[in-house]
Amino acid sequence: MDLIKKMMTINVNNQPQSIVENSSISELLEHLNIVTNGVAIAINNEVVSKEDWTTRFLQKKDQVTIIRATQGG
């Protein structure tokens, strides 16, 4: 018997994104195929340290900001 996964909508960089309820930040990044090197995450304008990404779970309607460091000259 398959378990039905409930979905919820959050905003990622001002774009709606459907994810499975009770997803962690790490699971979101994996879902979006984002490499975590040089990435910072804020949820509802609060920066979340990388050590907490596996234990910080997203809530419906969270505002997630993903910032990627870039190199340039």
Backbone as ProteinMPNN parsed JSONL, in Angstrom:
{"seq_chain_A": "MDLIKKMMTINVNNQPQSIVENSSISELLEHLNIVTNGVAIAINNEVVSKEDWTTRFLQKKDQVTIIRATQGG", "coords_chain_A": {"N_chain_A": [[0.842, -1.176, 0.0], [0.671, 2.12, -0.926], [1.917, 5.055, 0.591], [0.275, 8.103, 0.898], [1.568, 11.157, 0.102], [1.37, 14.262, 1.565], [1.17, 17.45, 0.149], [2.541, 20.77, 0.211], [2.605, 24.328, -0.223], [5.259, 26.549, -0.606], [7.174, 29.587, -0.771], [9.884, 30.104, -2.846], [12.507, 32.111, -3.342], [10.639, 34.067, -4.137], [8.962, 32.583, -5.792], [6.295, 30.307, -6.221], [6.429, 27.049, -4.822], [5.859, 23.64, -4.767], [6.115, 21.26, -2.251], [6.794, 18.266, -0.343], [5.02, 17.884, 2.692], [6.504, 18.581, 5.877], [9.151, 18.697, 5.021], [12.667, 19.088, 5.171], [15.137, 21.75, 5.1], [17.396, 20.766, 3.79], [16.237, 18.675, 2.314], [14.594, 20.155, 0.623], [16.533, 21.539, -0.922], [17.736, 19.371, -2.181], [15.553, 18.431, -3.655], [15.287, 20.565, -5.411], [17.593, 20.314, -6.82], [19.955, 21.693, -6.036], [23.25, 22.534, -5.498], [24.993, 22.603, -2.478], [27.289, 24.002, -1.786], [28.594, 27.176, -1.14], [26.134, 28.366, -0.66], [23.549, 30.185, 0.939], [20.819, 30.228, 3.219], [17.709, 31.656, 3.979], [14.844, 31.775, 6.005], [11.77, 33.198, 6.07], [13.021, 35.7, 6.323], [15.011, 35.139, 8.172], [18.201, 34.068, 8.714], [19.38, 30.779, 8.35], [21.59, 28.591, 9.842], [23.964, 26.431, 8.25], [24.393, 24.044, 9.593], [21.938, 23.482, 10.676], [20.237, 22.732, 8.651], [19.306, 20.118, 8.173], [17.596, 19.656, 10.247], [15.769, 21.679, 10.399], [12.548, 22.251, 9.641], [10.28, 22.934, 7.034], [7.436, 25.096, 6.827], [4.015, 25.497, 5.804], [3.509, 28.088, 3.491], [5.928, 29.355, 4.069], [8.531, 31.72, 3.48], [11.181, 31.323, 1.571], [14.502, 32.133, 1.022], [17.068, 31.717, -1.194], [20.411, 32.118, -1.477], [23.128, 32.411, -3.573], [26.607, 32.342, -3.602], [28.691, 34.163, -5.775], [31.375, 34.25, -8.112], [33.469, 36.665, -9.506], [34.877, 39.202, -11.624]], "CA_chain_A": [[0.0, 0.0, 0.0], [1.448, 3.352, -1.028], [1.553, 6.166, 1.47], [0.001, 9.34, 0.167], [2.338, 12.263, 0.661], [0.684, 15.546, 1.485], [1.999, 18.514, -0.406], [2.264, 22.125, 0.663], [3.238, 25.336, -1.066], [6.104, 27.568, 0.007], [7.756, 30.473, -1.777], [11.339, 30.038, -2.934], [12.922, 33.279, -4.117], [9.405, 34.687, -4.635], [8.271, 31.706, -6.738], [5.627, 29.207, -5.517], [7.067, 25.744, -4.987], [5.176, 22.575, -4.025], [7.01, 20.266, -1.672], [6.154, 17.356, 0.597], [4.941, 18.418, 4.051], [7.565, 18.185, 6.801], [10.453, 18.647, 4.357], [13.721, 19.912, 5.759], [15.837, 22.595, 4.129], [18.24, 19.878, 2.976], [15.375, 17.968, 1.36], [14.195, 21.137, -0.391], [17.663, 21.77, -1.822], [17.871, 18.155, -2.998], [14.405, 18.452, -4.577], [15.546, 21.599, -6.42], [18.897, 20.014, -7.428], [20.863, 22.797, -5.742], [24.492, 22.18, -4.816], [24.977, 23.406, -1.256], [28.502, 24.804, -1.609], [28.428, 28.587, -1.456], [24.72, 28.715, -0.585], [22.992, 30.615, 2.216], [19.364, 30.079, 3.242], [16.933, 32.397, 4.971], [13.422, 31.448, 6.044], [11.039, 34.335, 6.625], [14.036, 36.727, 6.601], [15.912, 34.71, 9.239], [19.231, 33.181, 8.174], [19.473, 29.484, 9.028], [22.948, 28.076, 9.674], [24.033, 25.192, 7.471], [24.312, 22.906, 10.518], [20.534, 23.249, 11.024], [19.442, 22.462, 7.462], [18.655, 18.801, 8.218], [16.633, 19.608, 11.344], [14.811, 22.791, 10.266], [11.493, 21.805, 8.749], [9.548, 24.029, 6.41], [6.01, 25.197, 7.115], [3.206, 26.039, 4.717], [3.621, 29.52, 3.218], [7.237, 29.923, 4.399], [9.247, 32.489, 2.461], [12.553, 30.827, 1.557], [15.424, 32.853, 0.141], [18.303, 30.971, -1.453], [21.428, 33.035, -1.994], [24.323, 31.711, -4.035], [27.798, 33.157, -3.769], [29.206, 34.113, -7.142], [32.714, 34.796, -8.292], [33.528, 37.516, -10.68], [36.009, 40.103, -11.605]], "C_chain_A": [[0.887, 1.24, 0.0], [0.955, 4.374, -0.02], [1.337, 7.395, 0.615], [0.748, 10.467, 0.863], [1.555, 13.553, 0.475], [1.665, 16.595, 1.003], [1.603, 19.844, 0.222], [3.004, 23.082, -0.256], [4.023, 26.305, -0.201], [6.554, 28.499, -1.117], [9.266, 30.37, -1.704], [11.776, 31.143, -3.88], [11.734, 33.883, -4.874], [8.682, 33.885, -5.713], [7.586, 30.584, -5.951], [6.297, 27.877, -5.844], [6.302, 24.73, -4.153], [6.196, 21.563, -3.548], [6.202, 19.372, -0.733], [6.145, 18.005, 1.979], [6.054, 17.82, 4.904], [8.912, 17.984, 6.116], [11.429, 19.545, 5.098], [14.319, 20.81, 4.676], [16.695, 21.734, 3.219], [17.423, 19.137, 1.926], [14.882, 18.907, 0.261], [15.313, 21.35, -1.4], [17.893, 20.569, -2.73], [16.766, 18.114, -4.056], [14.641, 19.439, -5.724], [16.871, 21.393, -7.155], [19.887, 21.156, -7.245], [22.059, 22.269, -4.967], [24.651, 23.136, -3.637], [26.236, 24.226, -1.022], [28.235, 26.244, -2.019], [26.986, 29.063, -1.419], [24.37, 29.159, 0.831], [21.473, 30.546, 2.107], [18.778, 30.966, 4.329], [15.48, 31.944, 4.858], [12.724, 32.587, 6.761], [12.006, 35.402, 7.148], [14.95, 36.405, 7.778], [16.909, 33.712, 8.662], [19.299, 31.908, 9.024], [20.868, 28.925, 8.775], [22.917, 26.702, 9.008], [23.909, 23.953, 8.358], [22.866, 22.537, 10.841], [19.668, 22.838, 9.839], [18.735, 21.115, 7.502], [17.572, 18.729, 9.284], [15.617, 20.742, 11.319], [13.789, 22.409, 9.206], [10.659, 22.987, 8.283], [8.061, 23.937, 6.732], [5.295, 25.794, 5.904], [3.346, 27.559, 4.684], [4.927, 30.157, 3.699], [7.795, 30.673, 3.198], [10.721, 32.074, 2.551], [13.363, 31.643, 0.565], [16.697, 32.03, 0.038], [19.276, 31.936, -2.125], [22.655, 32.215, -2.353], [25.473, 32.696, -4.179], [28.281, 33.036, -5.199], [30.611, 34.7, -7.156], [32.709, 35.642, -9.546], [34.706, 38.464, -10.577], [35.644, 41.473, -12.084]], "O_chain_A": [[1.764, 1.375, 0.853], [-0.245, 4.539, 0.197], [2.125, 7.689, -0.283], [0.578, 10.698, 2.061], [1.134, 13.887, -0.632], [2.83, 16.618, 1.4], [0.481, 20.017, 0.699], [3.918, 22.685, -0.978], [3.523, 26.815, 0.802], [6.327, 28.209, -2.291], [9.859, 30.529, -0.637], [11.459, 31.119, -5.069], [11.81, 34.167, -6.069], [7.88, 34.439, -6.465], [8.221, 29.966, -5.098], [6.68, 27.617, -6.985], [6.112, 24.936, -2.954], [7.025, 21.074, -4.315], [5.067, 19.691, -0.379], [7.137, 18.604, 2.393], [6.489, 16.691, 4.675], [9.728, 17.188, 6.579], [11.068, 20.616, 5.587], [14.037, 20.644, 3.489], [16.721, 21.947, 2.007], [17.859, 18.986, 0.784], [14.765, 18.505, -0.897], [15.067, 21.342, -2.606], [18.207, 20.727, -3.91], [17.025, 17.797, -5.217], [14.248, 19.185, -6.862], [17.237, 22.197, -8.012], [20.579, 21.542, -8.188], [21.91, 21.64, -3.92], [24.465, 24.344, -3.786], [26.248, 25.075, -0.131], [27.716, 26.505, -3.104], [26.641, 30.05, -2.069], [24.843, 28.574, 1.806], [20.908, 30.776, 1.038], [19.284, 31.019, 5.45], [14.956, 31.756, 3.76], [13.039, 32.905, 7.908], [11.843, 35.932, 8.247], [15.595, 37.3, 8.323], [16.525, 32.646, 8.181], [19.278, 31.963, 10.253], [21.286, 28.799, 7.624], [21.977, 25.925, 9.18], [23.38, 22.929, 7.925], [22.592, 21.404, 11.236], [18.47, 22.614, 10.011], [17.66, 20.976, 6.919], [16.719, 17.843, 9.239], [14.697, 20.764, 12.137], [14.118, 22.263, 8.029], [10.375, 23.913, 9.043], [7.507, 22.85, 6.888], [5.895, 26.5, 5.093], [3.304, 28.224, 5.719], [5.027, 31.383, 3.735], [7.558, 30.301, 2.048], [11.417, 32.437, 3.5], [12.962, 31.823, -0.585], [17.321, 31.69, 1.044], [19.0, 32.488, -3.19], [23.156, 31.43, -1.549], [25.331, 33.75, -4.799], [28.285, 31.947, -5.773], [30.973, 35.53, -6.321], [32.016, 35.343, -10.518], [35.422, 38.507, -9.576], [36.498, 42.359, -12.129]]}, "name": "protein", "num_of_chains": 1, "seq": "MDLIKKMMTINVNNQPQSIVENSSISELLEHLNIVTNGVAIAINNEVVSKEDWTTRFLQKKDQVTIIRATQGG"}
